Amino acid sequence: MASERQRAANRANAKRSTGPKTPAGKLRSSRNALKHGLSALVFSPNRDREAFCSESYKGERQHGPSMDLVQSQSTLSHIRLIRANLIAAVLEDPTVRAIKRLRSLDRYERAALRKRKKAMNDI
């Protein structure tokens, strides 16, 4: 249990920490968790993944095996691009953080490969 003194200190600190005030600060803090965009819904800054995929397979069902195949292929292409950039960064300056980011791509690649395999089996 927190003492009364600790609770008072917590309340005083909470009054001061209200987050960013400026639009630039709000924009920066809204992107705190975004590292590579693989878990986001957005495919790239200019085009979203659904638009890309629907252009690739016009006339197909929106959520079918062929759409899953196109989405997984686009994700794998994106991962390859990110991996190449990260490898270049690691070779230039091998920090622990860069190596961890490079290793974390495996999770997204495995998910995209599973999705592609399932889509190919369903077609």
BELDA-V129029 format. One record per residue. N is the residue number from 1. SS is DSSP state (alpha for helix, beta for strand, coil for the rest). OMEGA is omega in radians with two decimals (none if undefined). Layout:
n: [N:N]
ss: [SS:SS]
omega: [OMEGA:OMEGA]
This chain:
n: [1:2:3:4:5:6:7:8:9:10:11:12:13:14:15:16:17:18:19:20:21:22:23:24:25:26:27:28:29:30:31:32:33:34:35:36:37:38:39:40:41:42:43:44:45:46:47:48:49:50:51:52:53:54:55:56:57:58:59:60:61:62:63:64:65:66:67:68:69:70:71:72:73:74:75:76:77:78:79:80:81:82:83:84:85:86:87:88:89:90:91:92:93:94:95:96:97:98:99:100:101:102:103:104:105:106:107:108:109:110:111:112:113:114:115:116:117:118:119:120:121:122:123]
ss: [coil:coil:coil:alpha:alpha:alpha:alpha:alpha:alpha:alpha:alpha:alpha:alpha:alpha:alpha:alpha:coil:coil:coil:coil:coil:coil:alpha:alpha:alpha:alpha:alpha:alpha:alpha:alpha:coil:coil:coil:coil:coil:coil:coil:coil:coil:coil:coil:coil:coil:coil:coil:coil:coil:coil:alpha:alpha:alpha:alpha:alpha:alpha:alpha:alpha:coil:coil:coil:coil:coil:coil:coil:coil:alpha:alpha:alpha:alpha:alpha:alpha:alpha:alpha:alpha:alpha:alpha:alpha:alpha:alpha:alpha:alpha:alpha:alpha:alpha:alpha:alpha:alpha:alpha:alpha:alpha:alpha:alpha:alpha:coil:coil:coil:alpha:alpha:alpha:alpha:alpha:alpha:alpha:alpha:alpha:alpha:alpha:alpha:alpha:alpha:alpha:alpha:alpha:alpha:alpha:alpha:alpha:alpha:alpha:alpha:alpha:alpha:alpha:coil]
omega: [3.08:3.11:3.11:3.13:3.11:3.11:3.11:3.11:3.11:3.11:3.13:3.11:-3.13:3.11:-3.12:-3.07:-3.11:3.11:-3.10:-3.12:-3.06:3.07:3.12:3.11:3.11:3.11:-3.14:-3.11:3.12:-3.13:-3.09:-3.03:-3.09:3.12:-3.04:3.08:-3.09:3.13:3.12:3.11:-3.07:-3.12:3.11:-3.14:-3.05:-3.08:3.08:-3.02:-3.12:3.12:3.12:-3.08:-3.13:3.03:-3.10:-3.10:3.09:3.13:3.11:3.03:-3.12:-3.06:3.12:-3.13:-3.12:3.09:3.10:3.13:3.14:3.13:-3.13:3.09:3.12:3.08:3.12:3.09:3.12:3.13:3.13:3.11:3.13:-3.13:3.12:3.11:3.14:3.11:3.09:3.13:3.13:3.12:3.13:-3.11:-3.05:3.08:3.13:-3.12:-3.13:3.13:3.10:3.12:3.11:3.13:-3.09:3.11:-3.11:-3.13:-3.11:3.11:3.11:3.13:3.14:3.11:3.08:-3.14:3.13:3.13:3.13:3.13:3.13:3.08:-3.09:-3.09:none]
